[in-house]
Amino acid sequence: MLAAAYSQAKLDRHRLDLGDLESQAAECAAIANAATAVQNVRVAQYAATERTTGADGTDLEIDRGIGHVEEFADTDLAPAMCWSERQATARVGEAVDAVAVAPALLDLMGAGAIDSWRLRRITEILAYAPDHIASHVVDTLIARGVTGWTPVQISRRTRTLLTRLDPIAAETQHSAAARDAIGVFVSPSAYTGYTDLRATLPTERAHAAYAAVDALARELHAETTTGKTLAQCRADALTDLILANAHIETTVVFQVPVDRTPGNGEPSAVSAIGDVDVAGVGTICGDTVRRLTAELGTRIARVLTDPTAGTHLDTTTRTYSPTVAIRRFVETRDEHCRFPGCTAPPKNCDADHVIPWPRGETTPANLQLLCRHHHRAKHETGWRVRMTDNGECTWTSPTGRIYETRPEAMIRAELMQLTA
């Protein structure tokens, strides 16, 4: 029905005035809210279901009740929903909180009257409140017209009510939220060659740090001859202040395409160094790599790659533990955890034997990077995986869904071929 409505919406603009458009946009918001409520219920029910094996060897599903969360529930759900592991963990928690902490508000969401963002603001604040206090706060919010409030108003008024009814729970929640928020975080930018760096600090320290950055940035801005904005000068000032007394030692692995034409003998490089992808951080443009190696005292290693398949061409051993060369090979091929949707960097991953050793050899064709959580999930749950010699993995979930993960270099090579 929604697909049909979408098709019609693209064609019938001339038959609707502004009032009609406004009404339909609001009705669509109500439908989305109700759908999210259904999803919350199903996710909470999924998380509460334990999968086990009966005495006769048959698979059993046991309902442990809303509020219970199976250890690998987020792991199993993440690929089906195209969520990252962190996102899946958060969404499972939000769904369980919505069903267990604020069922009356979830009923409103099911009727389309409140969205997930506003509901989440309330359940987060009530996380440490006793059940009877949380229920009283929710009832009061509903009586006062919570469905017409903005997220900021909801946060302020919910916290005020909780502080009056249970100041200890309010302070506990505030301290826990602040503790979880504090840190420095890095992620790839939407712009190739750039990275987003975000920090949450105590206000007094953040103010002092920003003042130092701003003061240096204004000096740089007054002297610049490149036309940089003050904001760009703040970025330069930040890196100058951080790196002033830091000693950095890095290794950059270049993926060098080689010519594998029969009769050529030893493989030879056929192209210049390209962009370098840093898992979880971003992309370093090829023309920046030489400057990095000069400024940071960078050690250089090379991995030979097939320019048509994007796969790597090295190494084997007969022992259980991979050699340094094999480990580097697998890290360069995989770039991150190979479980569907996971992007944990190589430094946080184990080299997992797809076919258990010694039945399976310690070779790149039988090794994949798995973060410790997904390594445990592979061995302790119903997930199964097969891998080809090229490093393509086919995963089967406990419920029978099929997912494929492929080396990033292989995907990039195919994109380059399509572009060519």
C-alpha positions in Angstrom: 0.0 0.0 0.0 2.8 2.4 0.9 4.6 1.6 -2.4 1.5 2.4 -4.3 1.0 5.6 -2.3 4.6 6.6 -3.1 4.1 6.0 -6.8 1.0 8.2 -6.8 2.7 10.9 -4.7 5.3 11.5 -7.4 2.5 12.2 -10.0 -0.4 13.9 -8.3 1.1 17.2 -7.1 -1.2 19.3 -9.3 -4.3 17.9 -7.5 -3.2 18.9 -4.0 -3.0 22.2 -2.3 -0.7 23.1 0.6 -3.2 21.9 3.2 -3.4 18.5 1.6 0.4 18.2 1.4 0.8 19.2 5.0 -1.9 16.7 6.1 -0.4 13.8 4.2 3.1 14.6 5.5 1.8 14.4 9.0 -0.1 11.2 8.3 3.1 9.7 7.0 4.9 10.6 10.2 2.2 8.8 12.2 2.6 5.7 10.0 6.4 5.8 10.5 5.9 6.1 14.3 3.5 3.2 14.4 5.9 1.0 12.3 8.7 1.9 14.6 6.6 0.8 17.6 5.9 -2.6 15.9 9.7 -2.9 15.3 10.5 -2.1 18.9 8.1 -4.8 20.1 9.6 -7.4 17.7 13.2 -6.5 18.5 12.5 -6.8 22.3 10.8 -10.1 21.7 13.7 -11.3 19.6 16.2 -10.3 22.3 14.2 -12.1 25.0 14.3 -15.4 23.1 16.9 -18.0 23.9 17.9 -20.4 21.2 19.0 -23.8 22.7 19.1 -27.5 21.8 16.7 -30.1 23.4 17.6 -33.5 24.8 16.6 -35.1 21.5 18.8 -32.7 19.5 16.0 -30.5 18.2 16.3 -26.7 18.2 14.3 -25.0 20.8 13.3 -21.3 21.3 12.5 -20.3 24.9 10.8 -17.0 25.7 12.6 -15.5 28.7 10.3 -12.5 29.0 10.5 -8.9 28.0 13.5 -7.2 29.6 15.8 -10.2 29.1 18.5 -9.7 26.5 20.3 -12.7 25.0 24.1 -12.1 24.7 24.2 -12.3 20.9 20.8 -10.9 20.0 22.4 -7.7 18.6 24.9 -9.7 16.7 22.2 -11.8 15.0 20.0 -8.9 14.2 22.6 -6.5 12.9 23.1 -8.0 9.4 19.3 -8.5 8.9 18.7 -4.8 9.6 21.9 -3.5 8.0 23.0 -2.1 11.3 26.5 -1.8 12.6 27.3 -3.8 15.8 27.2 -0.6 17.9 24.0 0.5 16.3 22.4 -2.9 16.8 23.4 -2.9 20.5 21.9 0.6 20.9 18.7 -0.3 19.1 18.1 -3.5 21.1 18.5 -1.5 24.3 16.2 1.2 23.1 13.5 -1.4 22.1 13.7 -3.2 25.4 13.5 0.1 27.3 10.5 1.2 25.3 8.6 -2.0 26.0 9.7 -2.5 29.6 10.2 1.1 31.0 7.5 3.1 29.2 4.8 0.8 27.8 2.2 3.5 27.9 4.3 5.7 25.7 4.9 2.8 23.4 1.1 2.5 23.0 1.1 6.2 22.0 3.8 5.5 19.4 1.8 2.5 18.1 -1.1 5.0 17.6 1.3 7.3 15.7 1.3 10.1 18.3 4.9 10.1 19.4 8.2 9.3 17.6 11.2 7.2 18.6 13.4 10.2 19.2 11.2 11.7 21.9 10.4 8.3 23.5 14.1 7.6 23.7 14.8 10.9 25.5 12.3 9.8 28.2 13.5 6.2 28.6 17.2 7.4 28.8 16.4 9.7 31.7 14.3 7.1 33.5 17.0 4.4 33.1 17.9 4.3 36.8 14.4 5.1 38.3 12.5 2.4 40.2 9.5 1.0 38.2 6.9 2.8 40.2 8.7 6.1 39.9 9.2 5.6 36.1 5.5 4.7 35.7 4.4 7.8 37.7 6.6 10.1 35.5 5.3 8.6 32.3 1.7 9.0 33.4 2.3 12.6 34.4 4.0 13.4 31.1 1.0 11.9 29.1 -1.5 13.8 31.2 0.4 17.1 30.5 0.4 16.6 26.8 3.8 15.1 26.0 2.9 14.3 22.4 2.9 18.1 21.6 6.4 18.8 23.1 9.7 19.1 21.4 12.6 16.8 22.3 14.3 19.6 24.3 11.1 20.3 26.3 10.6 16.6 26.9 14.2 16.2 28.3 13.9 19.2 30.6 10.5 18.4 31.9 11.2 14.7 32.4 14.4 15.4 34.3 12.5 18.0 36.4 9.9 15.4 37.4 12.4 12.7 38.2 14.5 15.1 40.3 11.4 16.0 42.4 10.4 12.3 42.8 13.7 10.6 43.1 16.8 12.9 43.1 19.2 10.0 43.6 18.0 8.3 40.4 18.2 11.6 38.5 21.8 12.2 39.7 22.8 8.6 38.9 21.4 8.8 35.4 23.1 12.1 34.8 26.5 10.8 36.0 26.2 7.6 34.0 25.3 9.5 30.8 28.1 12.0 31.2 30.6 9.1 31.9 29.5 7.4 28.7 29.7 10.6 26.6 33.2 11.7 27.6 35.9 10.8 25.2 37.6 11.5 21.9 36.1 9.9 18.8 37.3 9.5 15.2 35.3 8.5 12.1 35.7 8.8 8.3 34.5 12.1 6.9 32.1 12.4 4.0 35.0 14.1 2.1 37.8 11.8 0.8 41.1 12.6 2.5 39.5 14.0 5.6 38.5 12.6 9.0 36.0 13.8 11.6 37.5 14.2 15.1 35.0 14.8 17.9 35.6 15.3 21.6 33.2 15.6 24.6 34.9 17.0 27.7 34.0 18.6 31.0 32.9 22.2 30.2 35.7 23.9 32.1 38.4 21.9 30.3 36.7 22.2 27.0 36.6 26.0 27.4 40.3 26.2 28.3 41.2 23.9 25.4 39.1 25.9 22.9 40.6 29.2 24.1 44.1 27.9 23.4 43.2 26.6 20.0 41.4 29.8 19.1 44.3 32.0 20.3 46.8 30.2 18.2 44.4 30.0 15.2 44.0 33.8 15.2 47.7 34.2 15.1 47.9 31.8 12.2 45.0 33.5 10.4 46.6 36.9 10.7 49.8 35.6 9.1 48.3 33.2 6.4 48.9 33.9 2.8 46.8 31.0 1.5 43.3 32.5 2.1 42.5 30.0 4.8 39.4 30.7 6.9 39.6 31.1 10.7 37.9 27.7 11.1 40.6 26.1 8.9 43.2 27.8 11.0 41.6 26.4 14.1 42.1 22.9 12.6 45.7 23.7 12.0 46.1 25.0 15.5 44.5 21.9 17.0 46.9 19.5 15.2 49.9 21.8 16.0 49.1 21.8 19.7 48.4 18.1 19.9 51.5 17.0 17.9 53.9 19.5 19.4 55.3 17.0 22.0 54.0 13.8 20.5 56.3 11.0 19.1 54.5 9.2 16.3 55.7 5.9 14.8 53.5 4.4 12.1 53.6 1.7 9.4 51.7 2.3 6.1 51.1 -0.7 3.9 50.9 0.2 0.2 48.8 -2.1 -2.0 50.8 -2.3 -5.2 49.0 -3.8 -8.3 51.3 -6.3 -10.2 51.4 -7.7 -13.7 50.7 -11.5 -13.5 50.9 -12.2 -17.2 52.4 -15.7 -17.8 56.1 -15.7 -18.6 56.9 -12.4 -16.9 58.7 -14.1 -14.1 58.7 -12.0 -10.9 55.6 -9.8 -10.4 56.3 -6.2 -11.1 54.5 -3.0 -10.1 52.3 -1.6 -12.8 50.9 1.5 -11.2 51.8 4.2 -8.8 50.8 4.2 -5.2 47.1 5.1 -4.8 44.9 6.1 -1.9 45.4 4.4 1.5 42.3 3.4 3.4 42.7 3.6 7.2 40.0 1.4 8.7 37.6 3.4 10.9 39.4 6.7 10.2 39.2 7.5 6.5 41.2 7.7 3.3 44.6 9.2 2.9 45.0 10.5 -0.7 47.9 9.1 -2.7 49.6 12.4 -3.1 49.6 12.8 0.7 51.4 9.5 1.4 54.9 10.7 0.4 54.6 13.7 2.8 53.4 11.4 5.6 56.4 9.1 5.1 58.7 12.1 5.3 57.1 13.9 8.3 56.3 10.9 10.5 59.3 8.7 10.1 56.9 6.1 8.6 58.1 2.5 8.0 56.9 1.2 4.6 55.7 -2.3 3.8 54.4 -3.5 0.5 51.7 -6.1 -0.4 51.3 -7.3 -3.9 47.8 -7.3 -5.3 46.0 -8.6 -8.4 44.8 -5.4 -10.2 41.8 -7.1 -11.7 40.5 -9.0 -8.6 41.9 -6.8 -5.9 43.2 -9.9 -4.1 46.6 -10.5 -2.5 49.3 -12.9 -3.7 51.4 -14.0 -0.6 52.3 -16.5 2.0 51.6 -19.8 4.0 52.8 -21.6 7.1 52.2 -25.1 8.8 51.8 -23.8 12.3 48.6 -22.7 14.1 49.7 -19.1 14.6 50.1 -17.1 11.4 53.5 -15.6 10.6 54.0 -11.9 10.7 53.8 -11.8 6.9 50.5 -13.8 6.8 49.0 -11.6 9.5 49.9 -8.5 7.6 48.6 -10.1 4.4 45.2 -10.9 6.0 45.0 -7.5 7.7 45.6 -5.8 4.4 43.1 -7.9 2.5 40.3 -7.7 5.0 40.9 -4.2 6.4 38.4 -4.9 9.2 36.3 -7.6 10.9 34.7 -9.8 8.2 31.4 -10.4 10.1 28.6 -8.9 8.1 28.4 -5.1 8.9 31.3 -5.0 11.3 34.1 -2.5 10.8 36.3 -3.2 13.8 39.9 -2.4 12.8 42.6 -5.1 12.4 44.3 -4.2 15.7 41.1 -5.3 17.5 40.7 -8.5 15.6 41.8 -12.2 15.8 43.0 -14.2 12.8 40.3 -16.8 12.7 40.6 -20.2 11.0 37.5 -20.5 8.9 38.0 -24.3 8.9 39.4 -25.1 12.3 43.1 -25.9 12.6 44.7 -28.4 12.0 42.0 -29.7 9.6 42.1 -26.2 8.0 45.5 -24.8 7.1 47.0 -21.5 8.3 46.9 -19.8 5.0 45.2 -16.6 3.8 42.6 -18.7 2.0 41.5 -20.1 5.4 42.0 -17.0 7.6 39.8 -14.0 8.2 39.8 -11.1 10.6 37.1 -11.3 13.4 36.8 -9.0 16.3 36.7 -10.9 19.6 32.9 -10.5 19.9 32.2 -12.0 16.5 34.9 -14.6 16.9 32.9 -15.8 20.0 29.7 -15.6 18.1 31.1 -17.8 15.3 32.1 -20.5 17.8 29.3 -20.2 20.3 26.2 -19.7 18.2 24.6 -21.0 15.1 26.5 -18.7 12.7 28.4 -20.6 9.9 30.9 -19.3 7.3 32.6 -20.5 4.1 35.4 -18.6 2.4 36.8 -18.9 -1.2 40.5 -18.7 -2.1 40.0 -15.0 -3.0 38.8 -14.2 0.5 35.0 -14.0 -0.3 33.0 -15.1 2.8 29.5 -16.5 2.8 27.8 -16.3 6.2 24.6 -18.2 7.2 22.8 -16.9 10.3 21.1 -19.1 12.9 17.7 -18.4 11.2 19.1 -19.3 7.7 19.7 -15.8 6.2 22.6 -15.6 3.8 25.2 -12.7 3.8 28.3 -12.2 1.7 31.3 -10.2 2.7 34.1 -9.4 0.3 37.5 -7.8 0.7 37.3 -4.1 0.3 40.2 -4.2 -2.3 38.1 -6.5 -4.5 35.1 -4.2 -4.3 37.3 -1.2 -5.2 38.9 -3.1 -8.1 35.4 -3.9 -9.5 34.3 -0.3 -9.1 37.4 0.9 -11.0 36.7 -1.6 -13.8 33.1 -0.3 -14.0 34.3 3.3 -14.1 36.9 2.4 -16.8 
